[in-house]
Amino acid sequence: MSTTMTNQTVATAPIPMPPRAISTKDFEYLKDALSWELLAFKKFAFYAQQATDANIKAALNKAGQMHQRHFQKLLTHLQVNNNAAMASLPKMPQNQPAVH
């Protein structure tokens, strides 16, 4: 009679603090969000230049500045040393080959 070990789960302690690493998917989301914020900032700046009413000009500038702050905030999330963050993770045990 042969036994096969499949999907063996190894219990490990949870990571107390997630590493400051950015996955490829996270990077793509951040890149998209940065593009959207930059475009919104540019559009509001353009429209503010075209506005003749002082109240509208001020509102457009305020909205543009908000998008500029969002862009800067998102940018801080990219200032991470991924290699160092991933190296700080506890090493996961290698899967053992199935026994037949």
N, C-alpha and C positions, 0 to 999 in steps of 0.2 A: 504494500500500500504506500503510495507516494503522497506527500503533502506539499502544497505550494503556498508560499507566503506571498500575499498580494496586499498592496495598499497598507503596509504596516505604518502606523502612526507613532511617532516618537514625541512624548510629552516634553515640552521645554517651558521654562519660565517665560512669562511675557516680557517684552522689552519695556523697561520702565518709562523711557522717553523715546519716541520715534526719532530716528536719525534725520538730520537735515540733509536729506538726499532728494534729488528730483528724478523721478522715473521719466522714461521717454514720453509716456502719455501725459504726465504732468507738464513736461516741457512744451509739448504741442498745445495744450490748453493755455498755458501762460503766453505762448507766442501769439495765439489767436486773440487772447484778451488784450495783449499789448497793442496789436494791430488795430483792434476796434477802438481802444481808448485814444490812440494817436490820431486815427481818422476823425473821431468825434471832436477832439481838441482842435484839429486843423479846420474842420468845417465851422465850428463855432467862432473861431478867430476870424475866418474869412467873412462870415455873415456879420460879425460885429463891425468889421471895417466898412461893410456896405450900408449898415444901418444909419439912418439920419436922426431918429428919435433917441434922445439920451437915455431914456428908461429902457428901451429895447436893447440898445448898445450895451448898457450895464448888465442887463440880464444875460445877454449872449456871452459877454466876457466872463461873468460869474460861472456860467455853465461850462465854458471852455476851461477855466481854471480848475473846476472840479474834476474834469476828465484828465487834465494834466497831473493833478495830485494822484488820481487813481493809477495813471501810467507809472509815476514814480514809485508808488507803493508796490505795484506788481513787479517792477524792476528789482526791488530789493530781494524778492524771492529767488531771483536768478543768481544772486551773489553767494553761491554755495560751492564749497569744494567737494564735489560728489565723490571723488576717490577717497578722501579722508573720511567722509561720512559713512560710506559703505564699508571701509576697513574697520570702523569702530563697532560694527554689528557683531554679535556673537556668532561664532562659526556653527553652522548647522551640520549635524552628522550626515555623512554620505549614506545613501540608500544601500542597503545590503542586497546582493544579488539573490534572486529567488532560489530556494532549495527545492530540487525535484526529487 
